[in-house]
Amino acid sequence: MRNAVIAGGGVAGLATALALSATGCRVLILERSARPPQWSVGESAGRWVRPTVPQASHSHTLTSLGVTLLRARAPQVLSAARATGAKELDLTLAMPPGATDRDREPGDDDLVALACRRTSFELVLYRAVRDLPGVLIQHDTTVRGVELDPAGRRVRAVVTDRGERVPADLVVDATGHRAMARAWLSRAGVPVGDDVTSPSGLAGYSRFYRLTGEGGYPGPVNRGNAAGDIWDHYAGVLHPADNDTFSIALATLPGDHALAGLRTRAGFTALARATPGLGPWLEPGVSEPISPVFAITSPPNALRWAATQCRVAGLFTVGDAACVTNPLFGRGMSLALAHAFLLADELARHPAVGPAQSRAVARAAEALHRPWYDHAAAADRDRITRWRAAVQGTPAPSETAASSATPAPSAAPASSAGPAAAPRAADPDRPPTSAEIAAAARSDGVVWRGLTRMLMSLTTPAELLGDEKFVTRVRQAPAPSAPGRTAPSRDELVALVAAAERSRP
């Protein structure tokens, strides 16, 4: 029986322990933070302070990829999440009312997201893993390095901040954005290559609320798992969560000093109420805030060398330690689950620790993450350009053909949201742009399904645009019958936040 040591007990580390334990591994998770609260999930989620995981206090969602994986590989975790207040959201209910092909089709059952706070989901996952035979979770312990064999080709142990040497056949880096495998290998004298990175260009602000009214959601969830959209100069998105809670995330360019007031409750509330689709959720008697405003600057998009190129046998990375993409896409937790089960499957197919196993795992990681890294990098380049133009007051560039290969998040499959569609190009050889896909999705159910499957990480962008039927339907779709909603202009947005700041007592 192999011994696996996992550095990091967040979603990625816990999911990896769950997956590896099913293959017969003995698993030790070394987690640097203290034990989570022992109250009910509903009570603990809002009171669990995670200084080592700053993104935990921000908006999260589990896309359809994550839900389908749990259904197939860990149904007990999904059942526990539902039992503690999480809700499965049928995304087909967000299909635009005027769209064609509205009858239920094969594959529609996969279009489900899980409304759940990050802390709630992690608590459910933690408690499921904690109770597994053969899994031990040790808190207040940090992995400082790895010990390799004399040739430097295979891991033999990890070394902790307590000076302990813990033997291991397999070592998994689940340290999140810190991606500590690079530092471990450098300290062990192993040359490391460069990560592939690109800017995310995002400063985020989140706040959590609890519904106090009766009668269900106060407004439509126009994106299926969210309300709101990504506009031409900022983002405002609301995610329903567990136990009658929801979160609102606002995002701007980093360093946008005119909107620094979004850090305050008054500034945040003013902009949230003015954002199309969010206002009804914040009416008096409908909800109440249950958190302060949390601010964060997103790290760059990154595809890690240690995930796709490292050939040190027995050392692997998962989750954000392998790949980071812009959180506006909401793919982090789902990709962490996918990577965990992928790693377990590859190790089962290649049980001998050595070069062949390392190559197989690296190829699989590249295949999983590369499409989403490329998508995020391209979409972020376009978005950053548009947002900078709005901040600087210069004309926004038109959408390029290059961006059409990676439909951007602004191409939301919403019934009434999203930017205005660009004119349809006459060139039949050029892939459709994001704006064209978004417009077609508002009138064509086939296009809506395809776009939704991509946004929910079930279909890669290349697969979507390689589907001849999908591309044909985009080009032939009638124009939407109603114009998309518009958000406050840049000047209006700045004035709203400034006025809210002045009115603070």
Backbone torsions as a table, in degrees:
resi	resn	phi	psi	omega
1	MET	NA	130.0	-178.1
2	ARG	-80.0	149.0	174.4
3	ASN	-103.8	125.8	178.1
4	ALA	-116.0	132.9	172.7
5	VAL	-110.9	126.2	-180.0
6	ILE	-111.0	121.5	176.9
7	ALA	-90.2	106.2	-179.5
8	GLY	115.8	125.8	-177.2
9	GLY	-115.3	33.5	172.9
10	GLY	-83.3	-159.4	-177.1
11	VAL	-58.9	-45.8	-177.6
12	ALA	-65.1	-44.3	-179.8
13	GLY	-66.0	-42.3	178.9
14	LEU	-65.3	-42.7	179.3
15	ALA	-63.0	-38.2	178.7
16	THR	-66.5	-39.9	176.1
17	ALA	-61.7	-42.5	178.2
18	LEU	-59.4	-46.1	-176.9
19	ALA	-70.5	-43.3	-178.0
20	LEU	-69.2	-36.5	-179.6
21	SER	-62.7	-30.3	179.1
22	ALA	-69.6	-18.1	178.0
23	THR	-94.7	2.0	177.9
24	GLY	98.9	4.7	178.3
25	CYS	-73.0	146.1	163.6
26	ARG	-86.7	131.4	-171.1
27	VAL	-124.9	132.1	171.2
28	LEU	-119.5	120.9	175.4
29	ILE	-98.3	125.8	175.7
30	LEU	-107.7	111.1	-173.5
31	GLU	-118.3	129.9	-173.8
32	ARG	-77.6	-17.3	-179.0
33	SER	-91.1	171.4	178.6
34	ALA	-75.1	170.5	178.1
35	ARG	-62.6	146.8	177.0
36	PRO	-71.9	166.0	179.4
37	PRO	-60.6	155.7	-178.3
38	GLN	-104.6	5.5	177.6
39	TRP	-72.6	-176.0	175.6
40	SER	-62.1	159.3	179.9
41	VAL	-59.8	-42.5	-179.7
42	GLY	-59.8	-40.3	178.6
43	GLU	-74.3	-42.3	-173.0
44	SER	-71.1	-36.0	-171.4
45	ALA	-57.1	-40.9	-177.8
46	GLY	-83.6	-9.0	-175.7
47	ARG	-115.5	-0.2	-178.1
48	TRP	-84.3	108.4	-179.8
49	VAL	-88.0	126.7	-175.7
50	ARG	-121.4	73.7	-179.6
51	PRO	-61.4	-25.4	179.5
52	THR	-86.1	-7.1	179.3
53	VAL	-133.1	75.1	-173.6
54	PRO	-59.6	-29.8	-179.0
55	GLN	-72.1	-11.9	-178.8
56	ALA	-64.4	-24.4	-178.8
57	SER	-90.2	14.3	179.9
58	HIS	-116.1	172.3	-177.0
59	SER	-60.8	138.7	174.8
60	HIS	-140.2	160.9	171.6
61	THR	-149.6	155.2	173.4
62	LEU	-106.1	112.3	-176.8
63	THR	-72.7	178.3	-178.3
64	SER	-61.1	-31.6	176.7
65	LEU	-58.8	-47.0	179.9
66	GLY	-64.7	-41.1	-179.0
67	VAL	-65.2	-44.4	-178.8
68	THR	-65.9	-35.3	176.4
69	LEU	-64.6	-44.6	179.2
70	LEU	-64.3	-41.2	178.1
71	ARG	-56.1	-42.3	-174.1
72	ALA	-85.6	-36.0	-169.7
73	ARG	-111.1	-24.2	-178.5
74	ALA	-147.6	61.5	-177.4
75	PRO	-60.9	-24.6	179.5
76	GLN	-67.0	-32.1	178.1
77	VAL	-70.2	-43.4	178.4
78	LEU	-63.8	-42.0	177.9
79	SER	-62.8	-41.5	179.3
80	ALA	-65.3	-38.2	178.2
81	ALA	-63.2	-43.6	178.0
82	ARG	-63.6	-40.1	-177.7
83	ALA	-66.9	-23.2	-179.8
84	THR	-101.7	14.1	170.0
85	GLY	113.4	-4.6	176.6
86	ALA	-72.4	154.0	-178.1
87	LYS	-125.8	136.7	171.2
88	GLU	-84.3	129.2	-177.3
89	LEU	-104.9	120.3	176.8
90	ASP	-78.2	106.6	-174.5
91	LEU	-69.4	-22.1	-179.2
92	THR	-65.3	-18.0	177.4
93	LEU	-68.7	-15.7	178.9
94	ALA	-91.3	2.0	178.0
95	MET	-59.8	132.7	-178.7
96	PRO	-54.0	137.0	-174.8
97	PRO	-60.9	-26.1	-179.5
98	GLY	-93.8	6.7	-176.0
99	ALA	-75.2	151.8	175.4
100	THR	-77.9	173.9	172.4
101	ASP	52.9	50.1	-175.6
102	ARG	-83.9	-17.3	179.8
103	ASP	-63.6	147.3	-176.7
104	ARG	-62.3	138.5	-176.8
105	GLU	-125.2	160.8	173.0
106	PRO	-56.5	137.0	-177.7
107	GLY	98.3	-18.6	179.9
108	ASP	-65.6	-27.9	179.3
109	ASP	-65.7	-19.5	177.2
110	ASP	-80.2	-16.0	-176.2
111	LEU	-83.6	72.0	-178.7
112	VAL	-135.2	137.8	172.8
113	ALA	-118.8	162.6	179.6
114	LEU	-109.3	119.8	176.6
115	ALA	-83.9	106.0	-173.5
116	CYS	-163.1	135.2	174.0
117	ARG	-66.4	152.4	178.4
118	ARG	-57.4	-45.5	-178.3
119	THR	-65.6	-36.5	178.2
120	SER	-64.8	-47.0	-179.1
121	PHE	-64.3	-41.4	-179.1
122	GLU	-65.5	-36.6	176.7
123	LEU	-64.4	-43.5	177.9
124	VAL	-61.1	-45.7	-179.4
125	LEU	-65.4	-41.1	179.3
126	TYR	-59.3	-47.4	-176.6
127	ARG	-68.4	-31.9	176.3
128	ALA	-68.4	-41.5	-178.4
129	VAL	-73.6	-40.2	-179.7
130	ARG	-55.3	-33.4	-175.3
131	ASP	-90.1	1.7	-179.3
132	LEU	-76.1	138.1	173.2
133	PRO	-67.4	140.5	177.7
134	GLY	85.1	3.4	177.7
135	VAL	-119.2	131.2	177.2
136	LEU	-126.0	133.8	177.3
137	ILE	-112.2	120.3	179.6
138	GLN	-112.4	118.6	-176.4
139	HIS	-93.0	171.7	178.2
140	ASP	55.3	37.3	-178.4
141	THR	-137.0	127.8	-179.7
142	THR	-114.6	134.3	174.1
143	VAL	-80.1	121.3	-179.0
144	ARG	-96.0	-22.9	-178.8
145	GLY	-173.3	176.4	176.9
146	VAL	-120.3	149.3	173.6
147	GLU	-104.2	129.2	-179.3
148	LEU	-107.9	166.8	174.4
149	ASP	-70.0	168.7	-175.7
150	PRO	-56.4	-28.7	-180.0
151	ALA	-83.2	-7.3	-179.1
152	GLY	70.8	26.4	-174.5
153	ARG	-112.7	-7.6	-175.8
154	ARG	-150.7	141.5	177.5
155	VAL	-76.9	145.8	176.0
156	ARG	-122.3	-24.3	-175.9
157	ALA	-167.8	168.1	167.7
158	VAL	-115.0	157.4	177.1
159	VAL	-120.1	130.5	-175.1
160	THR	-97.8	172.5	177.7
161	ASP	-67.5	-12.5	175.7
162	ARG	-89.8	1.0	-177.4
163	GLY	82.3	7.8	-179.7
164	GLU	-77.7	141.8	172.1
165	ARG	-103.7	120.5	-177.4
166	VAL	-114.7	107.0	-179.7
167	PRO	-60.8	147.6	-179.2
168	ALA	-156.1	138.3	169.6
169	ASP	-80.1	-34.1	-179.6
170	LEU	-131.4	138.5	174.9
171	VAL	-124.8	129.9	-178.1
172	VAL	-118.9	123.6	175.7
173	ASP	-85.9	107.2	175.0
174	ALA	-121.1	41.4	-175.2
175	THR	-88.4	12.6	174.2
176	GLY	69.3	-144.8	-175.6
177	HIS	-58.2	-24.8	-179.1
178	ARG	-68.1	-28.6	175.7
179	ALA	44.0	64.4	-168.5
180	MET	-72.3	-10.0	-178.7
181	ALA	-58.3	-36.3	178.5
182	ARG	-58.9	-48.8	-178.3
183	ALA	-65.8	-40.5	179.4
184	TRP	-59.4	-46.5	-177.6
185	LEU	-67.9	-39.6	178.9
186	SER	-61.3	-43.5	179.3
187	ARG	-64.9	-28.6	179.8
188	ALA	-85.3	1.5	177.2
189	GLY	85.2	16.4	179.7
190	VAL	-93.7	126.3	176.0
191	PRO	-63.3	136.0	179.9
192	VAL	-118.4	146.8	178.6
193	GLY	-90.5	-179.6	-178.4
194	ASP	-85.5	143.2	169.1
195	ASP	-74.7	155.8	171.9
196	VAL	-92.5	122.5	-175.7
197	THR	-134.7	158.6	173.5
198	SER	-156.0	150.2	-175.3
199	PRO	-68.9	142.3	172.6
200	SER	-89.5	-25.7	174.8
201	GLY	58.6	51.8	-171.8
202	LEU	-144.8	125.3	166.4
203	ALA	-110.6	127.3	-173.5
204	GLY	-116.6	149.1	178.5
205	TYR	-135.4	126.4	-177.8
206	SER	-128.8	148.8	172.9
207	ARG	-146.4	146.8	-177.9
208	PHE	-109.3	148.8	-176.5
209	TYR	-137.5	161.4	172.5
210	ARG	-123.9	132.7	176.6
211	LEU	-69.3	134.6	179.3
212	THR	-116.0	-12.8	-178.9
213	GLY	-86.1	179.8	179.7
214	GLU	-109.5	160.5	169.5
215	GLY	95.2	23.3	174.3
216	GLY	84.3	-161.1	-176.0
217	TYR	-67.2	138.6	-177.4
218	PRO	-78.6	-9.7	178.9
219	GLY	-152.3	165.9	-178.7
220	PRO	-68.6	145.5	173.8
221	VAL	-95.7	83.8	-165.6
222	ASN	-70.7	-18.0	177.7
223	ARG	-98.5	7.5	-179.4
224	GLY	90.0	-55.3	177.1
225	ASN	-112.5	7.3	-176.5
226	ALA	-161.3	162.4	171.5
227	ALA	-117.4	157.3	-179.0
228	GLY	97.7	-158.8	-176.5
229	ASP	-170.9	-179.7	173.8
230	ILE	-109.8	113.3	-171.2
231	TRP	-97.8	-173.1	-174.7
232	ASP	-79.0	-2.8	178.4
233	HIS	-146.0	-3.8	174.9
234	TYR	-166.8	174.0	176.1
235	ALA	-124.5	143.0	174.3
236	GLY	-142.0	108.8	-173.4
237	VAL	-133.8	137.2	178.9
238	LEU	-114.7	131.2	178.2
239	HIS	-116.8	119.2	169.4
240	PRO	-61.7	148.1	-177.6
241	ALA	-135.8	-164.2	-176.3
242	ASP	-79.9	159.6	171.6
243	ASN	52.4	45.7	176.2
244	ASP	61.3	27.1	175.1
245	THR	-104.7	163.2	171.4
246	PHE	-152.0	161.8	177.8
247	SER	-123.9	151.3	172.4
248	ILE	-120.4	130.8	177.3
249	ALA	-118.5	126.9	172.9
250	LEU	-113.4	143.5	-177.2
251	ALA	-140.3	141.5	178.5
252	THR	-138.2	-178.9	172.5
253	LEU	-72.9	141.9	173.2
254	PRO	-59.4	142.5	178.7
255	GLY	78.8	11.3	177.7
256	ASP	-81.7	86.6	-171.3
257	HIS	-66.9	-24.7	179.1
258	ALA	-65.3	-19.6	-179.6
259	LEU	-112.9	21.6	178.3
260	ALA	-60.8	-23.2	179.4
261	GLY	-65.9	-10.5	175.9
262	LEU	-65.3	-16.6	175.7
263	ARG	-70.6	-19.9	-178.3
264	THR	-93.3	157.3	-179.4
265	ARG	-65.4	-38.2	-178.6
266	ALA	-67.0	-47.4	-179.8
267	GLY	-65.1	-42.4	178.9
268	PHE	-61.2	-47.2	-176.9
269	THR	-63.8	-40.2	-178.9
270	ALA	-60.6	-46.4	-178.7
271	LEU	-71.7	-39.0	179.3
272	ALA	-60.6	-43.0	-179.4
273	ARG	-66.5	-28.5	-178.3
274	ALA	-86.1	-8.5	-177.9
275	THR	-82.1	126.4	-179.1
276	PRO	-53.5	131.0	178.2
277	GLY	93.7	-17.0	-176.1
278	LEU	-100.9	-29.3	-174.9
279	GLY	-51.8	-47.8	-177.6
280	PRO	-58.8	-25.9	-179.0
281	TRP	-75.4	-16.1	-174.9
282	LEU	-109.5	9.6	179.2
283	GLU	-66.2	150.0	176.4
284	PRO	-55.9	136.6	-179.6
285	GLY	84.0	-7.5	-179.5
286	VAL	-94.6	-42.1	-177.8
287	SER	-151.9	167.7	175.3
288	GLU	-139.4	143.5	178.9
289	PRO	-71.0	144.0	179.8
290	ILE	-125.6	11.8	178.4
291	SER	-152.2	162.8	168.4
292	PRO	-74.1	-177.2	173.1
293	VAL	-86.6	124.4	177.8
294	PHE	-99.8	134.8	179.6
295	ALA	-117.2	146.2	179.2
296	ILE	-156.2	146.2	169.2
297	THR	-103.6	122.1	-175.0
298	SER	-69.6	142.1	175.7
299	PRO	-70.5	167.0	177.4
300	PRO	-63.3	155.2	165.3
301	ASN	-60.9	139.5	-176.3
302	ALA	-149.8	134.7	169.4
303	LEU	-115.4	113.6	-166.9
304	ARG	-80.5	136.7	174.8
305	TRP	-57.3	-39.7	-176.8
306	ALA	-64.2	-23.0	-179.8
307	ALA	-83.8	-35.7	-170.0
308	THR	-112.8	-12.5	-174.6
309	GLN	-127.8	-21.1	-174.4
310	CYS	-63.8	135.6	-179.6
311	ARG	-120.4	20.0	173.6
312	VAL	-75.9	114.0	-172.7
313	ALA	-61.8	136.9	176.3
314	GLY	85.4	-2.2	179.5
315	LEU	-110.3	125.7	-176.5
316	PHE	-137.0	160.3	176.3
317	THR	-124.8	152.5	178.4
318	VAL	-141.1	161.5	173.9
319	GLY	62.6	-140.8	-178.0
320	ASP	-65.9	-19.1	174.0
321	ALA	-70.0	-15.7	177.9
322	ALA	-104.3	-40.1	-176.5
323	CYS	-156.4	134.3	176.7
324	VAL	-121.0	130.7	173.2
325	THR	-128.4	157.8	-177.4
326	ASN	-47.5	127.1	-176.5
327	PRO	-66.2	-14.1	175.5
328	LEU	-59.8	-24.7	178.5
329	PHE	-78.1	-19.3	177.2
330	GLY	65.3	28.7	-174.1
331	ARG	-97.9	-8.2	-168.8
332	GLY	-57.4	-52.2	-176.5
333	MET	-67.1	-39.4	-178.9
334	SER	-66.5	-42.1	178.0
335	LEU	-67.2	-32.7	175.9
336	ALA	-63.0	-43.8	176.7
337	LEU	-62.8	-45.2	-179.3
338	ALA	-61.2	-41.2	-178.8
339	HIS	-67.8	-37.9	179.6
340	ALA	-61.1	-48.6	-179.0
341	PHE	-71.5	-33.8	176.0
342	LEU	-61.3	-44.6	179.2
343	LEU	-60.8	-46.5	-180.0
344	ALA	-60.5	-41.0	-179.4
345	ASP	-65.8	-42.8	-179.6
346	GLU	-66.2	-38.6	178.1
347	LEU	-67.5	-32.7	176.2
348	ALA	-69.2	-36.6	179.2
349	ARG	-74.7	-28.4	-178.2
350	HIS	-127.6	74.8	-170.4
351	PRO	-70.6	-22.7	-177.4
352	ALA	-78.1	120.1	178.4
353	VAL	-69.1	120.5	-177.8
354	GLY	171.0	-171.4	-175.6
355	PRO	-58.8	-40.4	-178.5
356	ALA	-63.7	-41.5	177.7
357	GLN	-63.2	-45.2	-179.5
358	SER	-60.8	-44.0	179.7
359	ARG	-62.6	-42.4	-178.7
360	ALA	-63.6	-43.9	-179.7
361	VAL	-66.3	-41.3	-179.8
362	ALA	-63.6	-42.9	178.0
363	ARG	-61.3	-42.4	-179.2
364	ALA	-66.1	-40.7	178.0
365	ALA	-63.2	-42.6	177.5
366	GLU	-60.3	-45.3	-179.1
367	ALA	-64.0	-35.9	179.7
368	LEU	-71.5	-49.2	-167.7
369	HIS	-91.9	-30.9	-173.9
370	ARG	-55.6	-44.0	-179.4
371	PRO	-59.6	-37.7	-176.0
372	TRP	-80.1	-32.4	173.2
373	TYR	-64.1	-49.2	-179.2
374	ASP	-60.1	-41.0	178.9
375	HIS	-61.4	-49.0	-179.1
376	ALA	-63.2	-42.6	-178.1
377	ALA	-62.2	-45.0	-178.7
378	ALA	-69.2	-44.5	-179.6
379	ALA	-64.4	-39.2	179.6
380	ASP	-67.5	-38.1	176.4
381	ARG	-57.5	-46.4	179.6
382	ASP	-65.4	-43.8	-177.7
383	ARG	-65.6	-43.9	179.5
384	ILE	-58.7	-41.9	178.5
385	THR	-61.6	-44.1	-179.9
386	ARG	-65.9	-45.1	-177.6
387	TRP	-66.5	-38.1	177.5
388	ARG	-64.3	-38.9	177.6
389	ALA	-61.3	-39.4	179.0
390	ALA	-66.9	-42.1	-179.9
391	VAL	-64.8	-40.4	-176.7
392	GLN	-86.2	-8.4	179.8
393	GLY	73.2	28.2	178.6
394	THR	-106.8	159.0	-179.7
395	PRO	-59.9	137.1	178.2
396	ALA	-74.6	138.5	178.0
397	PRO	-70.0	154.2	175.4
398	SER	-75.8	156.3	-178.7
399	GLU	-65.9	134.6	-176.9
400	THR	-90.2	158.6	177.0
401	ALA	-64.2	-30.7	-179.6
402	ALA	-61.5	-36.4	-178.1
403	SER	-73.8	-17.2	-176.0
404	SER	-68.3	-22.0	179.8
405	ALA	-73.7	-12.3	179.6
406	THR	-135.0	85.1	-175.8
407	PRO	-51.5	130.8	-173.8
408	ALA	-83.0	163.4	-178.1
409	PRO	-64.9	-21.0	178.4
410	SER	-67.3	-14.4	175.1
411	ALA	-81.9	58.7	-175.2
412	ALA	-75.0	138.9	179.0
413	PRO	-78.1	60.1	-174.2
414	ALA	-99.2	155.1	179.4
415	SER	-76.0	-28.8	-176.6
416	SER	-143.2	9.7	-176.7
417	ALA	-111.9	168.8	175.6
418	GLY	111.1	157.2	-179.5
419	PRO	-68.3	161.8	179.8
420	ALA	-63.0	146.1	-177.2
421	ALA	-74.3	142.6	172.9
422	ALA	-75.4	155.5	177.9
423	PRO	-59.8	142.9	178.6
424	ARG	-68.8	131.0	-179.4
425	ALA	-81.4	150.3	-178.4
426	ALA	-82.7	-18.8	-176.3
427	ASP	-70.6	110.5	-176.8
428	PRO	-74.3	-12.8	-178.6
429	ASP	-89.2	-12.8	-179.4
430	ARG	-85.1	131.7	176.9
431	PRO	-61.1	149.9	178.2
432	PRO	-65.2	147.5	178.7
433	THR	-81.7	170.1	178.7
434	SER	-60.7	-42.5	-179.4
435	ALA	-63.8	-38.2	178.3
436	GLU	-66.7	-40.3	178.3
437	ILE	-65.3	-42.6	180.0
438	ALA	-61.2	-43.3	179.9
439	ALA	-64.8	-43.3	-179.7
440	ALA	-65.4	-34.9	-179.3
441	ALA	-65.1	-21.8	179.7
442	ARG	-79.4	-11.9	-179.9
443	SER	-126.6	-11.5	-174.9
444	ASP	-126.3	117.8	-177.7
445	GLY	-66.3	-30.4	177.9
446	VAL	-66.7	-43.8	177.9
447	VAL	-65.7	-42.7	179.4
448	TRP	-57.7	-45.8	-179.9
449	ARG	-62.3	-45.6	-179.0
450	GLY	-61.0	-45.6	179.7
451	LEU	-65.4	-41.1	179.5
452	THR	-64.2	-40.3	178.1
453	ARG	-62.6	-35.9	177.1
454	MET	-69.9	-46.4	-179.5
455	LEU	-63.9	-26.6	178.5
456	MET	-93.8	10.2	172.4
457	SER	70.5	18.4	176.9
458	LEU	-87.3	-24.6	-178.4
459	THR	-131.7	132.5	179.2
460	THR	-76.2	158.9	176.7
461	PRO	-56.6	-39.8	-180.0
462	ALA	-65.2	-40.2	177.2
463	GLU	-63.9	-39.8	-179.3
464	LEU	-62.4	-50.7	-176.8
465	LEU	-79.8	-10.2	172.8
466	GLY	-87.2	-2.7	178.5
467	ASP	-86.9	107.4	-175.0
468	GLU	-61.8	-37.1	178.6
469	LYS	-63.3	-42.7	179.8
470	PHE	-61.3	-48.9	-177.8
471	VAL	-62.4	-40.7	178.8
472	THR	-63.0	-42.3	179.9
473	ARG	-65.6	-36.2	176.8
474	VAL	-60.3	-45.7	-176.1
475	ARG	-70.3	-27.8	-176.1
476	GLN	-98.4	-4.5	-175.5
477	ALA	-65.1	138.0	175.8
478	PRO	-67.4	156.2	177.7
479	ALA	-64.1	145.1	177.6
480	PRO	-58.2	145.0	-177.4
481	SER	-75.7	-21.4	-178.6
482	ALA	-129.8	144.6	178.9
483	PRO	-69.2	154.6	176.8
484	GLY	-70.4	158.7	178.4
485	ARG	-69.9	154.6	177.5
486	THR	-116.7	143.2	177.8
487	ALA	-93.1	170.1	174.9
488	PRO	-56.8	143.7	175.8
489	SER	-66.5	170.7	178.4
490	ARG	-59.0	-45.9	-179.7
491	ASP	-64.1	-41.0	178.8
492	GLU	-64.8	-39.6	-179.4
493	LEU	-62.2	-48.3	-179.9
494	VAL	-62.0	-42.1	-179.6
495	ALA	-65.0	-39.0	178.8
496	LEU	-60.3	-47.5	-177.4
497	VAL	-67.7	-40.8	179.8
498	ALA	-64.1	-42.1	179.5
499	ALA	-64.0	-38.8	178.4
500	ALA	-65.0	-38.4	177.9
501	GLU	-63.2	-42.8	-178.8
502	ARG	-66.6	-30.3	-175.5
503	SER	-84.9	-3.2	-179.7
504	ARG	-65.6	139.1	178.3
505	PRO	-67.0	NA	NA
